[in-house]
């Protein structure tokens, strides 16, 4: 009977640990999803800013050439 009681206690302890670990896992997956979305949003913004930068540099170069021609 004592062995059954010990096994039962171990079972309940392990179930509690499993539930905690599972909750941590789901919380981390949720955090990861948010971070991943932020990453993609920032990469998209970076791409747009980079395109704007290159466009403006081309325009600046053209205007500078025109200025020196005058």
Secondary structure by P-SEA (a helix, b strand, c coil): caaaaaaaaaaaaaaaaaaaaaaaaaaaaaaaaaaaaaaaaaaaaaaaaaaaaaaaaaaaaaaaaaaaac
